[in-house]
Amino acid sequence: MLSALRPRSYHGRVLICVSVSHRTAGFDLLDRLSAATAETGARELLGDDATGAVLLSTCNRVEAYLDVEAGGEAPATERVVHRLADASGLPVEAFRPNVMVAEGTEALHHLFSVTSGLESLAVGEDEIAGQVRRAYDAARVAGATTPAIDRAFQRASNVSRQVRRATELGRQGRSLVQFALDLAGHRVTDWRAARVLVVGTGNYAATTIANLRGLGVVDIAVYSKTGRADAFATKYRVTARRDLATAISSAEVVITCTRAYTISPEDVPRDGARRLVIDLGMPRNVEAAVAELPGIELLDLQLIAMHANLPELAPELAAREIVQHAAGKHTAEQLAAPAIVALRRRIFDALDAEIERARGRARTPEEAAFAAEALRHLAGVFLHAPSQRARDAAARGAIAEFEAALAAVHGVDPSATEEHRVMPIRAVDAALEPAARDASADGRAG
């Protein structure tokens, strides 16, 4: 298949995703892995085989995205799998079945789906796009990104916004916090009279408070081990608590969303009072033994995930079609980039020479400026159609033929812009426009 998409001498780059999620590994293993990699940075994933990396950790997944030289996929993947296996405390062969690996457009498609909330516990959740952006920003600050990584993650952010604008996912304002509170609503008699404690002062805590207020909750307190409770409480107009056990004793609902602290049975008063504890943390914020205490009901991510598979929570087909089309389009643009850049370089070199000649013949500066502008406009007109045809050829898997024609007609060698390369799509259908994909399918059926 690849030989139909590019010359055998082609040397490109591949986007790889190594993913461990609640679907592949379960929450117990994911919890251990998330805790062990909490301090891991993207640069620690780099090696001779990977020049760019982003490490993403959310409530239901730990993923490494790598920019790898074509041909180095296997060693790069194996190195990351070994590193994650060590972090999980499992032998690599026991850990390997819990890993999903995607390459090329499949990895890009997965990144777009994750960022758009289509792989979340609560499909279409709002928070995930921010988590992906922060993971990318951290990698960029650490100097672990590459142009290919930059383009992929920036496009993922754009696709997420497009999905929300074009589908019900955005209009419903879905959120893991909101979904958890919906489930909790069957256990809380009256939210307006409930005393709620939020453990944590990060983005999820702020989202939690906003959703609680939407339910009419008035009595909201916050606790933070890091000492940020006072400033957070002032900003969000809630009550700060300085002692966790005291704060829990006065609460009917406890919601945890922090990486800084884990609630143990010793933190919970043994007064037998009925309390609902909602653990939104990964790694988990509440020890499993807390659920065994009298009066305690624990709603954790594993239980939330069971309810998240209900049919009425399935994502819209339109959202997945947007993601699939965007992944194919992005790959086609990257495949076409070397040919487009090479053609532009040839045209612009000729343009510069013609502008110099026009200036030499011009009688006034105004005449020279007018001639230069006219020539630039003409060059843009000439470049528009070939550039679009290059993208179309890439989407059809025919970029090699386009490049060969470019070389034959213009003597242009796209390999001079090798730094723009990415790995071609693994299956032609993934990059086709919907109409072209249908036509292709009809042709195969015949």
KAMOZI-V272180 format. One record per helix or strand of 3 or more residues. SS is the DSSP state (2 for helix, 1 for strand). FROM is the first residue (numbers start at 1). TO is the last residue. If there is no record, write none. Layout:
BEGIN
{{SS & FROM & TO} {SS & FROM & TO}}
END
This chain:
BEGIN
{{2 & 2 & 5} {1 & 13 & 21} {2 & 22 & 25} {2 & 27 & 36} {2 & 42 & 45} {1 & 50 & 58} {1 & 61 & 69} {2 & 73 & 88} {2 & 92 & 96} {1 & 100 & 103} {2 & 105 & 115} {2 & 127 & 141} {2 & 147 & 166} {2 & 168 & 172} {2 & 176 & 184} {2 & 191 & 193} {1 & 195 & 199} {2 & 203 & 214} {1 & 219 & 223} {2 & 229 & 236} {1 & 239 & 241} {2 & 244 & 249} {1 & 253 & 256} {2 & 265 & 267} {1 & 275 & 279} {2 & 288 & 292} {1 & 296 & 299} {2 & 301 & 308} {2 & 311 & 313} {2 & 317 & 361} {2 & 365 & 395} {2 & 399 & 410} {2 & 414 & 420} {2 & 428 & 431} {2 & 434 & 445}}
END
